[in-house]
Amino acid sequence: MSAPRARRLTLVGSVTGAVIVALDGTVLTVAQPRLQRDLHATFAQVQWTSTGYLIAVASLLVFAGRLGDRYGHRRVFAIGMLGFGAASAGIGLAGGIGWVIGLRIAQGVFGALLQPATLGMLRAAYPPDRLGRPLAVRTGAIGLAAAAGPLIGGALTTHLGWRSVFFLNVVPAVALGLVALAARAPAAPRETARPRLDLPGAAVLAVALAGLVHTLVGVPGTGWTAATALGPTGAVVAGGVFVWHERRTEHPLLPPGLLRSATVGPALGVLVSASATLFGTLFLGTYYLQDVLALDPLASGLRALPLAVMMVLGAPVAAMLMRRQGPRRTSVAGMVLVAAGVLLMSFLGRGSGAAAIGGCFLVLGAGFATVMVTATTVLVRHASVDTAGVAGGLQQTAMNIGPALGVAAATTLMSVAGPGGATGRRPGDGPGWAPDVFLSAMGPALTALAAVAAAGALPATRLPGRAATLPTEGRPVDELPDGPPRSQIASGA
């Protein structure tokens, strides 16, 4: 198979895999009420269909990326897709809520396998200075899936029932997995021997991430209590053990060269800050649209549609700006737009019209698309082919922790920003807030989230500038000699 054709197939597989995962999460949200009624489940049980999935994904992403580095991203991607499709079919046939929860956790395991592989395959297929465009296509496709998910999920659930939501992914996932297994694309040259797996390190990191994500996901329903505080405590302890282990093991889970990079940490910080701000804002924005303005879910989705539109249209523009202006200026501009969009939303009230609301989401979407493309490109492009899976796992971990952190922060901010220092209701009772009480707390809460986005511009200033040296195959940017290499001249980044 020729290299150009192999790259096109790799891009199709990467984008389709990312879309399947993104679509799965958005359509499930719409189907959960019908699922609860049909299976006679409690609200807490239905919540675990999402919580169990998130914990499984977040705790295994880095290890899954390392598996791809060792055994090949295409192979791991194929296993992830086949398993994801099989688990989806099982959920569609499940006879009780227990089976649904268990299979959703299994689906999360396979989702963790395929997500870093979608980035690792792109890094192996494309030269570092040509990654911006395929990553922009991937980001735009995810935005399109986020926009289409609620509409598709609502239509399927209304006419065919909640099980059809899970059957939706079966055929494309299985077909894509089989194609990935059968494909014989040329293998990317390796710079080092295949890495050995650090199983103890992977287990300790999984415990730390699972504890953190479980706490952050639970905070919107219960608030910060003594019980929820145990999760971060356990995460900190496990994190300390992980750092201690990584410094002493001969084959660490996280390659030292990747961690010593001057760009990986800032790129991850930008992604966490931007995703936390976005999803914390969407959490509050949903309640504002439905409880304060009394819009139905469809009308609420149409008000927020400009965000998804800008995710699709803004991604290729961000890639072009990054080539011309460099990652630093582009990502700083993106974070400023995110902060501006949230700050504008803090001034919305009962009399705000569709144009004003749509304008806020438009600015927010333009900023987030810019940050996503830029920070992800820097992170993946910096990694060598041998560590692309771990880099992809770190990126996906940031994109799972950030949203959970943002929703938890939004809930906490609302609980302290209302009249008298509290809204008068538990954090999980968001839909029961009186409109005036909600609006009085929403402004300060969104202002605080805008400050989080503004703070995210600080690590963005540490990303490479327009004249920065780009990494070549297998060599991080900070290890290259001085002087403008050919890749810099070709890309302009």
N, C-alpha and C positions, 0 to 999 in steps of 0.2 A: 504494500500500500504506500502511495506517495506521501511525503511529509505534509503538503498542503491539505490533502484529503483527510489524512489522519488528524490534523489539527481541527478541521471542520467537524469531524465526527466527535472528537473530544469535547469541543465547545457545545455541540448539541447534547451530548450526554451530561455534561456538567450543568448546563442550564436546566435541562429537563429534570434531573435529580433534585436540584435546588427548588424548582417550582413545585414538584410533588410534595416535598416536605412542607414548604410554605403554605400550599393549598390545604394540606391535611389539617394544619392547626386552625386556619381561619374558618373552614367549613364546619369543623367540629363544634366551635363555639355556638354556632346557630342551631346545631342539632341537639345540644345537651338537654334543653327542657323536654323535648319529645322523648329522648332516650330515658330520662328520669321517670316519666310517666309510664312508659311501656314496660320498663323493667322493675317498677315499684321500688326505686332506689331512693335513698336519702340524698339531701343536698351535699353532705360531706362525701358520700360515695361518688357522686358525679364529679365533684371537684377533684377527686383522686384520679379520675381518668385523664386529667391534664397534669396534675402534680406529679403522679408517678412517671409519666412520660418525660416531663422536664427534668426530674432528678436523674433518671437513667441517661438522658442525653448529656446533660451538663457534666456529669461525673466521669464519663467515658470518652469525651471528645479528644483529649490530648493523647490518651493511650491508643485510640483508634487511628489517629494520625500517625503515630509511631508504627503501628501495624502496617499502614500503607507504605511507609518508608522502607520497611523490611521486606514485605512480601509483594509489593507492587500496588499502586493506587487503583489501577483498573480492576484487579482481582478483588480487592477489598470493597470497592464500589459495587461490583457485581453481587457479592454476597450480601451487602447491605440492601441493595435494591430488591433482590429476591426475597430476603427475609422480611423487608418492609411490606412487600406485596402480600406475602403469605400471612403475616400478622393482620394486615388489613382485612383479608378475606375471613380470617378467624373471628375478628371482631364483628364483622357483618353477620356471621352465623351464630354468635354467642347467645346462650340461653339465659344468662344471668349477669348481674353487675360485677360479680367477682371475676368471671371470665373476661369481661371487658377490661377491668382494671389490670389484670395480669397480662393480657395480650397488649394493652397499651404500653406497659413497661417493656415488654419484649420488642414492641415497635420502636420504643425509644432507644433500645440497645442497637438495633439495626440502623436507626436513623443516625446514631452516633458514628457508626461505621462509614456511612456513605457521605456525610456532610464534609468532613475534612478532605475526603478523596475527591470531591468535586473541585476543590481548590488545588490539591496536589496534582491532579491530572493536568490542569491548565498550566501549572508551573513547569511540569515536565515537558509539555508539548510546545510551549511558546518561549522564545527568548525573553530575558528579563525586561528589555526595553520595548516589548510589544505586548505586555500583559494588560495595559490600561484598557484597550478596547474590549477584549473578551470579558474582563471583569465588569466593565460598564454594561455590557449586554446581560450578564448574569444579574447584576443589581436591578436593571430595568425589568427583567422578567420576574424577579421576586416582587417588585412593586406591583406589577400587573396581577400576579397571583393574589397579593394581599387585597387588591381592589375587587377582583372577581370572586374571591372565596365566599364572602357573605352572600352575594347574589346567587352563586351556584348552590351553596349549602341551603339557602332558604328555599329555592325552587325544588331541589331534590327532596328535602325533608317534607315540604308541603304536599308534594304529589306522590312520592314513592316511599316515604318514611325515612327514619334516621339511618337505617342499615345501608341505604343506597349511598350515603356519604362516604362510607368506608369502601364499598365496592368500586367507587369511582377510581381509586388508585391502583386497583389490583392489576388490570391489564397493562397499563403503561409501565408500571414498576417491574412486573415479571418480564415483559418484552424487552425493556431496556437492560435488565440484568442479564438476560440470555444473550443479547447482542454484545454486551461488554465481555462476557465470557468467551464468545466466539471470535471476537475481533483479534486481529494479529497486528497491532500497531507496533512500529519500531520502538524498542526500549530506549529510554534516555540513558546516556552514559553516566555511570556512577563515579563519584570522586573518591569514595572511601569504601571499605568493606561494609557489608550489610550490618546494621546496628543490632546488637543483642537487646532483648526485651528486658526492661527493668520492672518486673512484676511487683516486687514489694513497693517500689516507688509509685507505680500506677495504683495500687490498692490504697495507699495512704492518701494520695491526691484525690482519689474518688471519694473517700470518706470526708475529706475537707470540703470538696465542692458540693457533695450531696447535703451535708449539714448546712452549708451556707444557702443553697438554693431552696431547701425545704423551709428554712426560716423565712426567707424573703417572700416565698410564695404564700406562706401561712399568715404573714403579718396583715394583709388587707382584710382577712376574715376575723382575726382575733385581736389584732393590735399587739403592741409590745408588752409581753407579760414575762414573768419569771420563767415560764416554760419555753417561750420562744427565744429567750436569751441564752438557753442552753445550746442551741444550734450554733450561733456564732462562736461561743466559747469552745465547743468541740472542734469547729472549723479552724480556729486559731491554733489550738493544740496540735491538731493533725497537720496543719500547715507548717508549724515549727518542726515537727518530726520529719516532714517531707524535705524541708530545706536541709536539715541535718543529714538525712540519708543521701540526698543528691550530691552533697559535698564530699561524701566518702566512698560512694560506689564507683566502680570502674566504668560502668556503662549507664550513665544517668538517663532518665526518661526525657529530660529537657537538655538538649545539647548545649554545652557551655558557650560555644561560639555564638549561638542564637541569643542566649541570655545576655551576653556581654555587648551585644549590638547597641549602638547609640540610637537606633530607630525603632526597634521592636517594642520596647517599653512605652515610649510616647505614642506609637500607633495604637497599641492596646488601650492606653488611657483615653485617647480620643474616641475610640469605638465605644468604650464603656460609658463615657460621659454623654456622648450623643444619643446612644440607644436608651440610656436611663432617662434622659430628658424627654425624648420622643414618647416613650411608652408611658411615662408618668403623666405627660400632658394628655395623651390619648385616653388614659384611664379617667382623668377628670373631665375631659371633653365629652366623653360618652355620657356621663351623668348629666352634664350641663345640657346637652342636646335633648336628652330624653326626659329628664326630670324637671329642668327649669323651663325649657321651651316646649315641653310636652310633644316632642316629635316621635313618630314611630321608628322602629329600627331601620326601615328602608329609607325614610326621609333623612334620618341621621347619617346613614351611610353616604347618601348623595351630598350632604353638606361637607363631609370629609373627603369626598372623591378627589378634589384638587391635590391632596397630598400624594395619593397614588399616581395621579397623572404626572406630577413633577418627578416622582421616582423613576417613571419610565422615560420621560423626556429629558430630565436633568442629568441622567447617568452619562450618556455620550458627551454632553456638553462639559461635564466635570472631567472626563478623560481628556478632552481637547484642552481645557484650561490647565490641567496638570502638566501636559506636554509643553505648553507655552510659558506658564508661570512657575512651574515647579510645585511639588507637594506641599511645601510650607505655606506659601501664599494661598494656595487653593483650599487647603484644609482650614486655615484660619478664617478665610472668608466663609466657608461652609459653617463653621461653628458660630460665627457672628450672625449668619442668617437663621440658624436654629434658635439662638437666643432671642433674636428680634421677633421671630414668629411666635414664640411662647410669650414674650412680653406683650406683644399686641393682643394675644388671646386673653391676657389678664384683664384687659379693659372691656371685654364683652359683657353684655348684660341682657336683660329681658327684651329690650328693644332692638337688639342687634339683628340685622337682616342677613340673608343668604350671602350677599356680596362680601360683607365684612367678615363673616365666618369663613367663607371660602378663601378670602385673601390671606387670612392667618394660616390656614392649612397649606396654601400655595407656597408661602415663604418658608414654612417649616419643612415641607417636602423638598423644596429646592436645596435647602441647607443640608438636610440629612442625606440626600442622594450624593451631594458633593463630598461629604465626609466619608460616606461608605465606600465610594469608589477610590478616593485618594488614600485613606488609611489602609484599606485592604490591599491595594496595589503595592504600597510601600512594604507592608508586612510580608506578603507572599513573594514579591520581587526580591526582597533582601535575602530570603532563605535560599540555600543551595538546593539542587534537585534532591539531595540525600536527606534534607530536613524539611522539605516542603509540606509533608504530612503533619509534622508537629506544628509548623507555622499555621497551617490551616486549622488544626485543632485549637490552637490558642485564639485565633480569630473567631471561631465559632463559639468558644467558651465565653469570650467577651460579649458576644452577641446574645448569649443566653443569660448571663449574669446581669448585664446592663438593664434589660427590661424588667427583670424581677426586682432589682434594686430601685428602679425608677417608680414602679407601682408602690413598693413599700414606703419609699420616701414621700410620694404623693399622699398616701394614706396618713402617714404620721404628720405631715404638714397640715393637712385638713383638720386633724384632731386637735391641733394646738392653735390654729389660726382663726377659729370661730369666735363668736362673742363669749367673753369670759374665759378665754383660753381653751374652749372646747366647743364642739358642735352640738353637744348634748346627746350624741348617739355613739354607739360603738363603731369602730372603724369598718366593720363588715356590713354596717347598715346604710351604706352610701345611698342606695336608691330611696331610703326613707327620709333623707334630709329634706327639710322645708326649703323651697326655692330661695327665699331671702337669706336663710342661714347658710345655704350652700354658696351663694354668690358672695357673701361677706367673707367666706374663708377661701374661695377659689382664687380671688385676686392675689392675696399674699402668697398662697401656695404656688401659683404659677410664676410669680416674681422670683421666688426662691429657686424654682426649677430653671428659670432663665439664667440665674446666677450660676447654676451648675454647668450650663452650657458655656457661659462666658469663661468659667474656670477651665473648661476643656480646651479653650483656645491656647492655654499656656503650654501643655504638652505638644500642641500642634506646631508651636514655634520651634520645636526641636526636631521637626522632620526635615528631610533634605530640601535645600533651596533649589532654585532653577539651575544654578551652575554646579550642583553637587554631583559627585561621581556616582554612576549607577553600578550596581553589582554585575559582574560577569558570572558565567557558569561556575558555581561552586565556590565563589569568593565573595565574602561579605564586603559591603561598601567601605567599612572602616579598615580593611586589610589591604586595600589597593594602593599603589603608589600614587604620588601626586601627578597632576597633569591631566588634561582632558582626553579621555579615551574615545575611541570611535563610537561606542554605544551612546556616550553623552551627546556627541554631535548629531547623531542620527535621531535621537528622541527629543532633544531639547529640554529634557527634564532634569 
